[in-house]
Amino acid sequence: MSFQKEGGRGRDDDKGGRGDKGEGMEDDKRGGRSFGRRKVCRYCADKNAHVDYKDQSALKYFVTERGKIIPRRISGNCAKHQREVAKAIKRSRGLALIPYLVLAG
Ligand SMILES: [Zn+2]
């Protein structure tokens, strides 16, 4: 009588493999944000210009292709006018001049 251990039942040695989940962690973020570098907001700069919710072409400047409002940092508006613009955009969305959301990439 001898105990025979059934040790090797097909050892799964290659289970697990190598988890190659690295997604190339290369953060090449250098502070090079030379996007819309506007010194003052365009509405302050041009006193004749005013935020108009009917002015679709002007408002589109402050909206991404997807229909999102561009943040103040990028648009360069001052706080006051950014608010006006945001309001105008929302209003003109209601008039279907500007899309709420563009799904197509
Ligand atoms: Zn302004």
Backbone and ligand atoms as CSV (ligand in chain L), in Angstrom:
chain,resi,resn,atom,element,x,y,z
A,1,MET,N,N,0.820,-1.207,0.000
A,1,MET,CA,C,0.000,0.000,0.000
A,1,MET,C,C,0.853,1.255,0.000
A,2,SER,N,N,0.750,1.917,-0.943
A,2,SER,CA,C,1.514,3.166,-0.972
A,2,SER,C,C,0.643,4.289,-1.533
A,3,PHE,N,N,0.765,5.290,-0.854
A,3,PHE,CA,C,0.007,6.445,-1.341
A,3,PHE,C,C,0.680,7.069,-2.528
A,4,GLN,N,N,-0.068,7.056,-3.515
A,4,GLN,CA,C,0.504,7.715,-4.690
A,4,GLN,C,C,-0.206,9.027,-4.915
A,5,LYS,N,N,0.511,9.981,-4.670
A,5,LYS,CA,C,-0.108,11.292,-4.871
A,5,LYS,C,C,-0.239,11.586,-6.346
A,6,GLU,N,N,-1.411,11.938,-6.632
A,6,GLU,CA,C,-1.579,12.363,-8.022
A,6,GLU,C,C,-1.163,13.810,-8.149
A,7,GLY,N,N,0.065,13.874,-8.296
A,7,GLY,CA,C,0.576,15.255,-8.288
A,7,GLY,C,C,0.369,15.951,-9.601
A,8,GLY,N,N,0.784,15.304,-10.611
A,8,GLY,CA,C,0.792,16.067,-11.861
A,8,GLY,C,C,-0.417,15.813,-12.703
A,9,ARG,N,N,-1.294,16.680,-12.601
A,9,ARG,CA,C,-2.471,16.534,-13.450
A,9,ARG,C,C,-2.422,17.593,-14.518
A,10,GLY,N,N,-1.426,17.482,-15.306
A,10,GLY,CA,C,-1.313,18.519,-16.340
A,10,GLY,C,C,-1.086,19.849,-15.684
A,11,ARG,N,N,0.098,20.134,-15.404
A,11,ARG,CA,C,0.372,21.386,-14.707
A,11,ARG,C,C,0.138,22.563,-15.633
A,12,ASP,N,N,-0.603,23.451,-15.101
A,12,ASP,CA,C,-0.876,24.635,-15.914
A,12,ASP,C,C,0.230,25.658,-15.721
A,13,ASP,N,N,1.265,25.364,-16.391
A,13,ASP,CA,C,2.364,26.271,-16.172
A,13,ASP,C,C,2.229,27.526,-16.996
A,14,ASP,N,N,1.526,27.377,-18.104
A,14,ASP,CA,C,1.442,28.651,-18.783
A,14,ASP,C,C,0.151,29.384,-18.607
A,15,LYS,N,N,-0.339,29.171,-17.492
A,15,LYS,CA,C,-1.479,30.010,-17.173
A,15,LYS,C,C,-0.950,31.367,-16.733
A,16,GLY,N,N,-1.706,32.298,-16.977
A,16,GLY,CA,C,-1.264,33.634,-16.546
A,16,GLY,C,C,-0.474,34.343,-17.615
A,17,GLY,N,N,0.394,33.599,-18.209
A,17,GLY,CA,C,1.187,34.267,-19.234
A,17,GLY,C,C,1.830,35.515,-18.694
A,18,ARG,N,N,1.930,36.456,-19.515
A,18,ARG,CA,C,2.450,37.729,-19.035
A,18,ARG,C,C,1.428,38.830,-19.258
A,19,GLY,N,N,1.068,39.382,-18.216
A,19,GLY,CA,C,0.030,40.407,-18.314
A,19,GLY,C,C,0.563,41.677,-18.931
A,20,ASP,N,N,0.423,41.743,-20.188
A,20,ASP,CA,C,0.938,42.932,-20.860
A,20,ASP,C,C,-0.115,44.011,-20.878
A,21,LYS,N,N,-0.323,44.537,-19.747
A,21,LYS,CA,C,-1.370,45.546,-19.695
A,21,LYS,C,C,-0.839,46.962,-19.731
A,22,GLY,N,N,0.430,47.025,-19.844
A,22,GLY,CA,C,1.001,48.374,-19.887
A,22,GLY,C,C,0.512,49.112,-21.123
A,23,GLU,N,N,0.038,50.279,-20.912
A,23,GLU,CA,C,-0.484,51.037,-22.043
A,23,GLU,C,C,0.460,52.138,-22.472
A,24,GLY,N,N,1.690,51.813,-22.350
A,24,GLY,CA,C,2.668,52.807,-22.774
A,24,GLY,C,C,2.540,54.082,-21.978
A,25,MET,N,N,2.961,54.003,-20.759
A,25,MET,CA,C,2.787,55.172,-19.907
A,25,MET,C,C,3.782,56.268,-20.240
A,26,GLU,N,N,3.599,56.809,-21.349
A,26,GLU,CA,C,4.529,57.877,-21.694
A,26,GLU,C,C,3.814,59.211,-21.668
A,27,ASP,N,N,4.013,59.848,-20.594
A,27,ASP,CA,C,3.363,61.141,-20.454
A,27,ASP,C,C,4.273,62.238,-20.973
A,28,ASP,N,N,3.994,62.614,-22.134
A,28,ASP,CA,C,4.835,63.665,-22.706
A,28,ASP,C,C,4.152,65.002,-22.573
A,29,LYS,N,N,3.706,65.218,-21.392
A,29,LYS,CA,C,2.999,66.479,-21.198
A,29,LYS,C,C,3.967,67.564,-20.774
A,30,ARG,N,N,4.285,68.327,-21.693
A,30,ARG,CA,C,5.102,69.475,-21.339
A,30,ARG,C,C,4.232,70.705,-21.466
A,31,GLY,N,N,4.526,71.627,-20.663
A,31,GLY,CA,C,3.655,72.797,-20.628
A,31,GLY,C,C,3.634,73.604,-21.906
A,32,GLY,N,N,3.314,72.931,-22.965
A,32,GLY,CA,C,3.266,73.666,-24.228
A,32,GLY,C,C,1.853,73.842,-24.710
A,33,ARG,N,N,1.143,74.659,-24.045
A,33,ARG,CA,C,-0.249,74.845,-24.442
A,33,ARG,C,C,-0.391,76.141,-25.205
A,34,SER,N,N,0.019,76.088,-26.409
A,34,SER,CA,C,-0.046,77.307,-27.200
A,34,SER,C,C,-1.301,77.299,-28.042
A,35,PHE,N,N,-2.373,77.193,-27.388
A,35,PHE,CA,C,-3.635,77.139,-28.115
A,35,PHE,C,C,-4.143,78.553,-28.336
A,36,GLY,N,N,-5.319,78.783,-27.885
A,36,GLY,CA,C,-5.865,80.113,-28.111
A,36,GLY,C,C,-5.230,81.123,-27.182
A,37,ARG,N,N,-4.205,81.733,-27.644
A,37,ARG,CA,C,-3.520,82.648,-26.751
A,37,ARG,C,C,-4.005,84.061,-26.987
A,38,ARG,N,N,-5.108,84.347,-26.429
A,38,ARG,CA,C,-5.688,85.661,-26.600
A,38,ARG,C,C,-5.470,86.461,-25.327
A,39,LYS,N,N,-5.011,87.636,-25.531
A,39,LYS,CA,C,-4.663,88.411,-24.353
A,39,LYS,C,C,-5.917,88.866,-23.606
A,40,VAL,N,N,-6.764,89.506,-24.316
A,40,VAL,CA,C,-8.015,89.912,-23.682
A,40,VAL,C,C,-9.162,89.263,-24.426
A,41,CYS,N,N,-10.275,89.290,-23.813
A,41,CYS,CA,C,-11.404,88.676,-24.460
A,41,CYS,C,C,-11.853,89.529,-25.641
A,42,ARG,N,N,-12.335,88.851,-26.615
A,42,ARG,CA,C,-12.602,89.543,-27.882
A,42,ARG,C,C,-13.722,90.566,-27.738
A,43,TYR,N,N,-14.547,90.349,-26.776
A,43,TYR,CA,C,-15.641,91.310,-26.602
A,43,TYR,C,C,-15.174,92.560,-25.873
A,44,CYS,N,N,-14.196,92.372,-25.010
A,44,CYS,CA,C,-13.623,93.550,-24.366
A,44,CYS,C,C,-12.769,94.323,-25.355
A,45,ALA,N,N,-12.094,93.577,-26.189
A,45,ALA,CA,C,-11.205,94.226,-27.138
A,45,ALA,C,C,-11.994,95.050,-28.142
A,46,ASP,N,N,-13.090,94.508,-28.543
A,46,ASP,CA,C,-13.907,95.216,-29.524
A,46,ASP,C,C,-15.173,95.713,-28.843
A,47,LYS,N,N,-15.186,96.993,-28.637
A,47,LYS,CA,C,-16.315,97.532,-27.873
A,47,LYS,C,C,-17.618,97.510,-28.659
A,48,ASN,N,N,-17.449,97.417,-29.939
A,48,ASN,CA,C,-18.661,97.379,-30.743
A,48,ASN,C,C,-19.303,95.997,-30.726
A,49,ALA,N,N,-18.479,95.038,-30.421
A,49,ALA,CA,C,-19.010,93.683,-30.411
A,49,ALA,C,C,-19.770,93.428,-29.121
A,50,HIS,N,N,-20.827,92.752,-29.250
A,50,HIS,CA,C,-21.556,92.368,-28.048
A,50,HIS,C,C,-22.054,90.948,-28.229
A,51,VAL,N,N,-22.271,90.320,-27.137
A,51,VAL,CA,C,-22.701,88.923,-27.193
A,51,VAL,C,C,-24.143,88.872,-27.656
A,52,ASP,N,N,-24.304,88.180,-28.724
A,52,ASP,CA,C,-25.638,88.113,-29.303
A,52,ASP,C,C,-26.004,86.653,-29.536
A,53,TYR,N,N,-27.060,86.261,-28.955
A,53,TYR,CA,C,-27.421,84.851,-29.090
A,53,TYR,C,C,-27.886,84.507,-30.493
A,54,LYS,N,N,-28.186,85.542,-31.257
A,54,LYS,CA,C,-28.590,85.274,-32.640
A,54,LYS,C,C,-27.384,85.198,-33.577
A,55,ASP,N,N,-26.270,85.636,-33.053
A,55,ASP,CA,C,-25.084,85.645,-33.888
A,55,ASP,C,C,-24.407,84.279,-33.844
A,56,GLN,N,N,-24.917,83.451,-34.666
A,56,GLN,CA,C,-24.479,82.068,-34.649
A,56,GLN,C,C,-23.001,81.920,-34.968
A,57,SER,N,N,-22.553,82.668,-35.939
A,57,SER,CA,C,-21.162,82.505,-36.354
A,57,SER,C,C,-20.200,82.933,-35.262
A,58,ALA,N,N,-20.585,83.946,-34.515
A,58,ALA,CA,C,-19.714,84.385,-33.424
A,58,ALA,C,C,-19.732,83.373,-32.283
A,59,LEU,N,N,-20.891,82.860,-32.009
A,59,LEU,CA,C,-20.995,81.925,-30.892
A,59,LEU,C,C,-20.300,80.613,-31.198
A,60,LYS,N,N,-20.313,80.258,-32.454
A,60,LYS,CA,C,-19.684,78.991,-32.823
A,60,LYS,C,C,-18.201,78.998,-32.506
A,61,TYR,N,N,-17.688,80.163,-32.429
A,61,TYR,CA,C,-16.280,80.289,-32.083
A,61,TYR,C,C,-16.023,79.779,-30.668
A,62,PHE,N,N,-17.028,79.853,-29.848
A,62,PHE,CA,C,-16.862,79.455,-28.455
A,62,PHE,C,C,-17.444,78.083,-28.160
A,63,VAL,N,N,-17.683,77.359,-29.225
A,63,VAL,CA,C,-18.271,76.038,-29.062
A,63,VAL,C,C,-17.420,75.034,-29.821
A,64,THR,N,N,-17.193,73.902,-29.232
A,64,THR,CA,C,-16.426,72.885,-29.928
A,64,THR,C,C,-17.267,72.248,-31.022
A,65,GLU,N,N,-16.628,71.429,-31.796
A,65,GLU,CA,C,-17.356,70.758,-32.868
A,65,GLU,C,C,-18.441,69.862,-32.306
A,66,ARG,N,N,-18.211,69.443,-31.108
A,66,ARG,CA,C,-19.195,68.559,-30.485
A,66,ARG,C,C,-20.320,69.317,-29.821
A,67,GLY,N,N,-20.203,70.597,-29.846
A,67,GLY,CA,C,-21.289,71.383,-29.281
A,67,GLY,C,C,-21.077,71.792,-27.843
A,68,LYS,N,N,-19.872,71.598,-27.365
A,68,LYS,CA,C,-19.609,71.985,-25.985
A,68,LYS,C,C,-19.049,73.401,-25.929
A,69,ILE,N,N,-19.335,74.032,-24.856
A,69,ILE,CA,C,-18.833,75.381,-24.687
A,69,ILE,C,C,-17.360,75.332,-24.303
A,70,ILE,N,N,-16.604,76.110,-24.989
A,70,ILE,CA,C,-15.169,76.135,-24.726
A,70,ILE,C,C,-14.909,76.897,-23.435
A,71,PRO,N,N,-14.106,76.334,-22.570
A,71,PRO,CA,C,-13.847,76.979,-21.282
A,71,PRO,C,C,-13.081,78.283,-21.437
A,72,ARG,N,N,-13.185,79.045,-20.431
A,72,ARG,CA,C,-12.641,80.402,-20.485
A,72,ARG,C,C,-11.133,80.415,-20.683
A,73,ARG,N,N,-10.484,79.458,-20.103
A,73,ARG,CA,C,-9.028,79.400,-20.248
A,73,ARG,C,C,-8.614,79.359,-21.694
A,74,ILE,N,N,-9.387,78.661,-22.463
A,74,ILE,CA,C,-9.019,78.486,-23.857
A,74,ILE,C,C,-9.595,79.593,-24.721
A,75,SER,N,N,-10.825,79.922,-24.459
A,75,SER,CA,C,-11.439,80.948,-25.296
A,75,SER,C,C,-10.815,82.307,-25.016
A,76,GLY,N,N,-10.352,82.490,-23.813
A,76,GLY,CA,C,-9.685,83.741,-23.489
A,76,GLY,C,C,-10.647,84.848,-23.099
A,77,ASN,N,N,-11.879,84.512,-22.947
A,77,ASN,CA,C,-12.839,85.525,-22.538
A,77,ASN,C,C,-12.619,85.938,-21.090
A,78,CYS,N,N,-13.058,87.108,-20.790
A,78,CYS,CA,C,-13.060,87.484,-19.392
A,78,CYS,C,C,-14.296,86.859,-18.746
A,79,ALA,N,N,-14.293,86.879,-17.437
A,79,ALA,CA,C,-15.364,86.181,-16.729
A,79,ALA,C,C,-16.726,86.717,-17.128
A,80,LYS,N,N,-16.788,87.992,-17.210
A,80,LYS,CA,C,-18.058,88.633,-17.515
A,80,LYS,C,C,-18.589,88.191,-18.877
A,81,HIS,N,N,-17.722,88.280,-19.846
A,81,HIS,CA,C,-18.185,87.950,-21.179
A,81,HIS,C,C,-18.349,86.451,-21.389
A,82,GLN,N,N,-17.547,85.695,-20.676
A,82,GLN,CA,C,-17.728,84.253,-20.796
A,82,GLN,C,C,-19.115,83.852,-20.312
A,83,ARG,N,N,-19.536,84.514,-19.293
A,83,ARG,CA,C,-20.888,84.250,-18.812
A,83,ARG,C,C,-21.915,84.631,-19.847
A,84,GLU,N,N,-21.700,85.779,-20.425
A,84,GLU,CA,C,-22.623,86.234,-21.461
A,84,GLU,C,C,-22.659,85.239,-22.618
A,85,VAL,N,N,-21.458,84.820,-22.980
A,85,VAL,CA,C,-21.370,83.893,-24.100
A,85,VAL,C,C,-22.068,82.578,-23.771
A,86,ALA,N,N,-21.794,82.090,-22.567
A,86,ALA,CA,C,-22.411,80.823,-22.172
A,86,ALA,C,C,-23.929,80.930,-22.185
A,87,LYS,N,N,-24.379,82.042,-21.689
A,87,LYS,CA,C,-25.822,82.270,-21.679
A,87,LYS,C,C,-26.372,82.322,-23.095
A,88,ALA,N,N,-25.668,83.060,-23.911
A,88,ALA,CA,C,-26.112,83.209,-25.296
A,88,ALA,C,C,-26.108,81.876,-26.023
A,89,ILE,N,N,-25.104,81.086,-25.733
A,89,ILE,CA,C,-25.035,79.780,-26.381
A,89,ILE,C,C,-26.215,78.923,-25.957
A,90,LYS,N,N,-26.497,78.945,-24.685
A,90,LYS,CA,C,-27.614,78.151,-24.202
A,90,LYS,C,C,-28.921,78.627,-24.804
A,91,ARG,N,N,-29.005,79.917,-24.923
A,91,ARG,CA,C,-30.223,80.469,-25.506
A,91,ARG,C,C,-30.340,80.057,-26.968
A,92,SER,N,N,-29.241,80.167,-27.654
A,92,SER,CA,C,-29.314,79.872,-29.081
A,92,SER,C,C,-29.445,78.368,-29.333
A,93,ARG,N,N,-29.093,77.592,-28.347
A,93,ARG,CA,C,-29.380,76.164,-28.461
A,93,ARG,C,C,-30.883,75.942,-28.483
A,94,GLY,N,N,-31.517,76.700,-27.659
A,94,GLY,CA,C,-32.973,76.598,-27.603
A,94,GLY,C,C,-33.613,76.954,-28.930
A,95,LEU,N,N,-32.924,77.802,-29.663
A,95,LEU,CA,C,-33.438,78.187,-30.974
A,95,LEU,C,C,-32.907,77.281,-32.072
A,96,ALA,N,N,-32.178,76.281,-31.649
A,96,ALA,CA,C,-31.628,75.308,-32.598
A,96,ALA,C,C,-30.617,75.923,-33.542
A,97,LEU,N,N,-29.971,76.973,-33.091
A,97,LEU,CA,C,-28.901,77.539,-33.913
A,97,LEU,C,C,-27.599,76.792,-33.668
A,98,ILE,N,N,-27.478,76.314,-32.451
A,98,ILE,CA,C,-26.284,75.570,-32.074
A,98,ILE,C,C,-26.730,74.230,-31.502
A,99,PRO,N,N,-26.066,73.166,-31.875
A,99,PRO,CA,C,-26.476,71.845,-31.368
A,99,PRO,C,C,-26.144,71.673,-29.898
A,100,TYR,N,N,-26.963,70.934,-29.228
A,100,TYR,CA,C,-26.672,70.596,-27.833
A,100,TYR,C,C,-25.512,69.630,-27.782
A,101,LEU,N,N,-25.545,68.728,-28.704
A,101,LEU,CA,C,-24.568,67.661,-28.692
A,101,LEU,C,C,-24.431,67.112,-30.096
A,102,VAL,N,N,-23.215,66.953,-30.493
A,102,VAL,CA,C,-22.989,66.361,-31.806
A,102,VAL,C,C,-22.391,64.987,-31.598
A,103,LEU,N,N,-23.087,63.991,-32.027
A,103,LEU,CA,C,-22.633,62.633,-31.757
A,103,LEU,C,C,-21.612,62.153,-32.777
A,104,ALA,N,N,-21.826,62.512,-33.973
A,104,ALA,CA,C,-20.923,62.037,-35.016
A,104,ALA,C,C,-19.531,62.615,-34.793
A,105,GLY,N,N,-18.570,61.713,-34.755
A,105,GLY,CA,C,-17.214,62.185,-34.535
A,105,GLY,C,C,-16.672,62.780,-35.787
L,1,ZN,ZN,ZN,-14.692,90.717,-21.758
